[in-house]
Amino acid sequence: MLLLNMEKEKFNKRKILSPKQFLDQLKKKFVKIKLKWGMEYKGLLVAFDSYMNLRLKETEEWIRGKKIGFLGEIFIRCNNICLISDFD
């Protein structure tokens, strides 16, 4: 029972962010974007808009864990995005 209460406390201490706040924190950082079809793009988040369209630079394309190539600056339309995370 004590362990369950400790887990609840950890969850309650987490800060809930809106999508805009989340992306603001990631701006000018390297991110990993996974698309609906499984492709991943790793690059520097330069900008985003209110629809969550993303602009990345220094971008690499990855498919099934294998680097396919370097794309440079790209634009990803919001409806194709499945997951956004920071990347170190």
CNS distance restraints for C-alpha pairs under 8 A (distance, minus, plus):
assign (resid   1 and name CA) (resid   5 and name CA) 6.42 0.50 0.50
assign (resid   2 and name CA) (resid   6 and name CA) 6.26 0.50 0.50
assign (resid   3 and name CA) (resid   7 and name CA) 6.29 0.50 0.50
assign (resid   4 and name CA) (resid   8 and name CA) 6.35 0.50 0.50
assign (resid   5 and name CA) (resid   9 and name CA) 6.29 0.50 0.50
assign (resid   6 and name CA) (resid  10 and name CA) 6.36 0.50 0.50
assign (resid   7 and name CA) (resid  11 and name CA) 6.26 0.50 0.50
assign (resid   8 and name CA) (resid  12 and name CA) 6.11 0.50 0.50
assign (resid   9 and name CA) (resid  13 and name CA) 6.25 0.50 0.50
assign (resid  10 and name CA) (resid  14 and name CA) 6.69 0.50 0.50
assign (resid  17 and name CA) (resid  21 and name CA) 5.70 0.50 0.50
assign (resid  17 and name CA) (resid  22 and name CA) 5.89 0.50 0.50
assign (resid  18 and name CA) (resid  22 and name CA) 6.19 0.50 0.50
assign (resid  19 and name CA) (resid  23 and name CA) 6.19 0.50 0.50
assign (resid  20 and name CA) (resid  24 and name CA) 6.01 0.50 0.50
assign (resid  20 and name CA) (resid  50 and name CA) 7.77 0.50 0.50
assign (resid  21 and name CA) (resid  25 and name CA) 6.33 0.50 0.50
assign (resid  22 and name CA) (resid  26 and name CA) 6.60 0.50 0.50
assign (resid  23 and name CA) (resid  27 and name CA) 6.10 0.50 0.50
assign (resid  23 and name CA) (resid  48 and name CA) 7.79 0.50 0.50
assign (resid  26 and name CA) (resid  30 and name CA) 7.49 0.50 0.50
assign (resid  26 and name CA) (resid  31 and name CA) 7.19 0.50 0.50
assign (resid  26 and name CA) (resid  45 and name CA) 6.91 0.50 0.50
assign (resid  26 and name CA) (resid  86 and name CA) 6.72 0.50 0.50
assign (resid  27 and name CA) (resid  44 and name CA) 7.85 0.50 0.50
assign (resid  27 and name CA) (resid  45 and name CA) 5.26 0.50 0.50
assign (resid  27 and name CA) (resid  46 and name CA) 6.13 0.50 0.50
assign (resid  27 and name CA) (resid  47 and name CA) 6.80 0.50 0.50
assign (resid  28 and name CA) (resid  44 and name CA) 6.04 0.50 0.50
assign (resid  28 and name CA) (resid  45 and name CA) 5.34 0.50 0.50
assign (resid  28 and name CA) (resid  46 and name CA) 5.70 0.50 0.50
assign (resid  29 and name CA) (resid  44 and name CA) 5.41 0.50 0.50
assign (resid  29 and name CA) (resid  45 and name CA) 5.87 0.50 0.50
assign (resid  29 and name CA) (resid  86 and name CA) 7.38 0.50 0.50
assign (resid  29 and name CA) (resid  87 and name CA) 7.93 0.50 0.50
assign (resid  30 and name CA) (resid  42 and name CA) 6.92 0.50 0.50
assign (resid  30 and name CA) (resid  43 and name CA) 5.23 0.50 0.50
assign (resid  30 and name CA) (resid  44 and name CA) 4.27 0.50 0.50
assign (resid  30 and name CA) (resid  45 and name CA) 6.19 0.50 0.50
assign (resid  30 and name CA) (resid  86 and name CA) 6.20 0.50 0.50
assign (resid  30 and name CA) (resid  87 and name CA) 5.32 0.50 0.50
assign (resid  30 and name CA) (resid  88 and name CA) 6.74 0.50 0.50
assign (resid  31 and name CA) (resid  42 and name CA) 5.70 0.50 0.50
assign (resid  31 and name CA) (resid  43 and name CA) 5.65 0.50 0.50
assign (resid  31 and name CA) (resid  44 and name CA) 6.15 0.50 0.50
assign (resid  31 and name CA) (resid  45 and name CA) 6.44 0.50 0.50
assign (resid  31 and name CA) (resid  84 and name CA) 7.00 0.50 0.50
assign (resid  31 and name CA) (resid  85 and name CA) 5.64 0.50 0.50
assign (resid  31 and name CA) (resid  86 and name CA) 4.33 0.50 0.50
assign (resid  31 and name CA) (resid  87 and name CA) 4.66 0.50 0.50
assign (resid  31 and name CA) (resid  88 and name CA) 7.89 0.50 0.50
assign (resid  32 and name CA) (resid  40 and name CA) 6.69 0.50 0.50
assign (resid  32 and name CA) (resid  41 and name CA) 5.69 0.50 0.50
assign (resid  32 and name CA) (resid  42 and name CA) 4.51 0.50 0.50
assign (resid  32 and name CA) (resid  43 and name CA) 6.76 0.50 0.50
assign (resid  32 and name CA) (resid  83 and name CA) 7.99 0.50 0.50
assign (resid  32 and name CA) (resid  84 and name CA) 5.92 0.50 0.50
assign (resid  32 and name CA) (resid  85 and name CA) 5.34 0.50 0.50
assign (resid  32 and name CA) (resid  86 and name CA) 6.04 0.50 0.50
assign (resid  32 and name CA) (resid  87 and name CA) 5.68 0.50 0.50
assign (resid  33 and name CA) (resid  40 and name CA) 5.48 0.50 0.50
assign (resid  33 and name CA) (resid  41 and name CA) 5.13 0.50 0.50
assign (resid  33 and name CA) (resid  42 and name CA) 6.39 0.50 0.50
assign (resid  33 and name CA) (resid  81 and name CA) 6.93 0.50 0.50
assign (resid  33 and name CA) (resid  82 and name CA) 7.58 0.50 0.50
assign (resid  33 and name CA) (resid  83 and name CA) 5.76 0.50 0.50
assign (resid  33 and name CA) (resid  84 and name CA) 4.79 0.50 0.50
assign (resid  33 and name CA) (resid  85 and name CA) 6.69 0.50 0.50
assign (resid  34 and name CA) (resid  38 and name CA) 6.24 0.50 0.50
assign (resid  34 and name CA) (resid  39 and name CA) 5.87 0.50 0.50
assign (resid  34 and name CA) (resid  40 and name CA) 4.41 0.50 0.50
assign (resid  34 and name CA) (resid  41 and name CA) 6.54 0.50 0.50
assign (resid  34 and name CA) (resid  81 and name CA) 6.17 0.50 0.50
assign (resid  34 and name CA) (resid  82 and name CA) 5.54 0.50 0.50
assign (resid  34 and name CA) (resid  83 and name CA) 5.02 0.50 0.50
assign (resid  34 and name CA) (resid  84 and name CA) 6.59 0.50 0.50
assign (resid  35 and name CA) (resid  39 and name CA) 5.48 0.50 0.50
assign (resid  35 and name CA) (resid  40 and name CA) 6.25 0.50 0.50
assign (resid  35 and name CA) (resid  80 and name CA) 5.54 0.50 0.50
assign (resid  35 and name CA) (resid  81 and name CA) 4.58 0.50 0.50
assign (resid  35 and name CA) (resid  82 and name CA) 4.97 0.50 0.50
assign (resid  35 and name CA) (resid  83 and name CA) 6.89 0.50 0.50
assign (resid  36 and name CA) (resid  80 and name CA) 5.83 0.50 0.50
assign (resid  36 and name CA) (resid  81 and name CA) 6.05 0.50 0.50
assign (resid  36 and name CA) (resid  82 and name CA) 5.14 0.50 0.50
assign (resid  38 and name CA) (resid  63 and name CA) 6.98 0.50 0.50
assign (resid  38 and name CA) (resid  64 and name CA) 7.45 0.50 0.50
assign (resid  39 and name CA) (resid  61 and name CA) 7.28 0.50 0.50
assign (resid  39 and name CA) (resid  62 and name CA) 6.03 0.50 0.50
assign (resid  39 and name CA) (resid  63 and name CA) 4.98 0.50 0.50
assign (resid  39 and name CA) (resid  64 and name CA) 7.30 0.50 0.50
assign (resid  40 and name CA) (resid  61 and name CA) 5.99 0.50 0.50
assign (resid  40 and name CA) (resid  62 and name CA) 5.01 0.50 0.50
assign (resid  40 and name CA) (resid  63 and name CA) 6.28 0.50 0.50
assign (resid  41 and name CA) (resid  59 and name CA) 6.40 0.50 0.50
assign (resid  41 and name CA) (resid  60 and name CA) 5.61 0.50 0.50
assign (resid  41 and name CA) (resid  61 and name CA) 4.77 0.50 0.50
assign (resid  41 and name CA) (resid  62 and name CA) 6.09 0.50 0.50
assign (resid  42 and name CA) (resid  59 and name CA) 5.41 0.50 0.50
assign (resid  42 and name CA) (resid  60 and name CA) 5.26 0.50 0.50
assign (resid  42 and name CA) (resid  61 and name CA) 6.71 0.50 0.50
assign (resid  42 and name CA) (resid  62 and name CA) 7.80 0.50 0.50
assign (resid  42 and name CA) (resid  87 and name CA) 7.52 0.50 0.50
assign (resid  43 and name CA) (resid  56 and name CA) 5.63 0.50 0.50
assign (resid  43 and name CA) (resid  57 and name CA) 5.70 0.50 0.50
assign (resid  43 and name CA) (resid  58 and name CA) 5.29 0.50 0.50
assign (resid  43 and name CA) (resid  59 and name CA) 4.11 0.50 0.50
assign (resid  43 and name CA) (resid  60 and name CA) 6.38 0.50 0.50
assign (resid  44 and name CA) (resid  56 and name CA) 5.23 0.50 0.50
assign (resid  44 and name CA) (resid  57 and name CA) 5.23 0.50 0.50
assign (resid  44 and name CA) (resid  58 and name CA) 6.16 0.50 0.50
assign (resid  44 and name CA) (resid  59 and name CA) 6.94 0.50 0.50
assign (resid  45 and name CA) (resid  54 and name CA) 7.23 0.50 0.50
assign (resid  45 and name CA) (resid  55 and name CA) 6.19 0.50 0.50
assign (resid  45 and name CA) (resid  56 and name CA) 4.67 0.50 0.50
assign (resid  45 and name CA) (resid  57 and name CA) 6.80 0.50 0.50
assign (resid  46 and name CA) (resid  54 and name CA) 7.77 0.50 0.50
assign (resid  46 and name CA) (resid  55 and name CA) 5.57 0.50 0.50
assign (resid  46 and name CA) (resid  56 and name CA) 5.39 0.50 0.50
assign (resid  46 and name CA) (resid  57 and name CA) 6.72 0.50 0.50
assign (resid  47 and name CA) (resid  54 and name CA) 6.04 0.50 0.50
assign (resid  47 and name CA) (resid  55 and name CA) 5.19 0.50 0.50
assign (resid  47 and name CA) (resid  56 and name CA) 7.24 0.50 0.50
assign (resid  48 and name CA) (resid  52 and name CA) 5.68 0.50 0.50
assign (resid  48 and name CA) (resid  53 and name CA) 5.43 0.50 0.50
assign (resid  48 and name CA) (resid  54 and name CA) 4.56 0.50 0.50
assign (resid  48 and name CA) (resid  55 and name CA) 6.15 0.50 0.50
assign (resid  49 and name CA) (resid  53 and name CA) 5.67 0.50 0.50
assign (resid  49 and name CA) (resid  54 and name CA) 7.11 0.50 0.50
assign (resid  51 and name CA) (resid  78 and name CA) 6.47 0.50 0.50
assign (resid  52 and name CA) (resid  77 and name CA) 7.71 0.50 0.50
assign (resid  52 and name CA) (resid  78 and name CA) 5.30 0.50 0.50
assign (resid  53 and name CA) (resid  75 and name CA) 7.28 0.50 0.50
assign (resid  53 and name CA) (resid  76 and name CA) 5.81 0.50 0.50
assign (resid  53 and name CA) (resid  77 and name CA) 4.77 0.50 0.50
assign (resid  53 and name CA) (resid  78 and name CA) 4.47 0.50 0.50
assign (resid  54 and name CA) (resid  75 and name CA) 5.69 0.50 0.50
assign (resid  54 and name CA) (resid  76 and name CA) 5.14 0.50 0.50
assign (resid  54 and name CA) (resid  77 and name CA) 6.62 0.50 0.50
assign (resid  54 and name CA) (resid  78 and name CA) 7.09 0.50 0.50
assign (resid  55 and name CA) (resid  73 and name CA) 7.29 0.50 0.50
assign (resid  55 and name CA) (resid  74 and name CA) 5.81 0.50 0.50
assign (resid  55 and name CA) (resid  75 and name CA) 4.50 0.50 0.50
assign (resid  55 and name CA) (resid  76 and name CA) 6.40 0.50 0.50
assign (resid  56 and name CA) (resid  72 and name CA) 7.97 0.50 0.50
assign (resid  56 and name CA) (resid  73 and name CA) 5.58 0.50 0.50
assign (resid  56 and name CA) (resid  74 and name CA) 5.37 0.50 0.50
assign (resid  56 and name CA) (resid  75 and name CA) 6.39 0.50 0.50
assign (resid  57 and name CA) (resid  72 and name CA) 5.32 0.50 0.50
assign (resid  57 and name CA) (resid  73 and name CA) 3.94 0.50 0.50
assign (resid  57 and name CA) (resid  74 and name CA) 6.27 0.50 0.50
assign (resid  58 and name CA) (resid  70 and name CA) 7.49 0.50 0.50
assign (resid  58 and name CA) (resid  71 and name CA) 7.11 0.50 0.50
assign (resid  58 and name CA) (resid  72 and name CA) 4.51 0.50 0.50
assign (resid  58 and name CA) (resid  73 and name CA) 6.03 0.50 0.50
assign (resid  59 and name CA) (resid  70 and name CA) 6.03 0.50 0.50
assign (resid  59 and name CA) (resid  71 and name CA) 5.37 0.50 0.50
assign (resid  59 and name CA) (resid  72 and name CA) 4.90 0.50 0.50
assign (resid  59 and name CA) (resid  73 and name CA) 6.24 0.50 0.50
assign (resid  59 and name CA) (resid  74 and name CA) 7.14 0.50 0.50
assign (resid  60 and name CA) (resid  67 and name CA) 7.13 0.50 0.50
assign (resid  60 and name CA) (resid  68 and name CA) 7.52 0.50 0.50
assign (resid  60 and name CA) (resid  69 and name CA) 5.78 0.50 0.50
assign (resid  60 and name CA) (resid  70 and name CA) 4.48 0.50 0.50
assign (resid  60 and name CA) (resid  71 and name CA) 5.74 0.50 0.50
assign (resid  60 and name CA) (resid  72 and name CA) 7.26 0.50 0.50
assign (resid  61 and name CA) (resid  67 and name CA) 6.00 0.50 0.50
assign (resid  61 and name CA) (resid  68 and name CA) 5.48 0.50 0.50
assign (resid  61 and name CA) (resid  69 and name CA) 5.53 0.50 0.50
assign (resid  61 and name CA) (resid  70 and name CA) 6.36 0.50 0.50
assign (resid  61 and name CA) (resid  71 and name CA) 6.97 0.50 0.50
assign (resid  62 and name CA) (resid  66 and name CA) 5.35 0.50 0.50
assign (resid  62 and name CA) (resid  67 and name CA) 4.40 0.50 0.50
assign (resid  62 and name CA) (resid  68 and name CA) 5.44 0.50 0.50
assign (resid  62 and name CA) (resid  69 and name CA) 7.47 0.50 0.50
assign (resid  63 and name CA) (resid  67 and name CA) 6.56 0.50 0.50
assign (resid  63 and name CA) (resid  68 and name CA) 6.72 0.50 0.50
assign (resid  76 and name CA) (resid  80 and name CA) 7.32 0.50 0.50
assign (resid  76 and name CA) (resid  81 and name CA) 7.69 0.50 0.50
assign (resid  77 and name CA) (resid  81 and name CA) 7.34 0.50 0.50
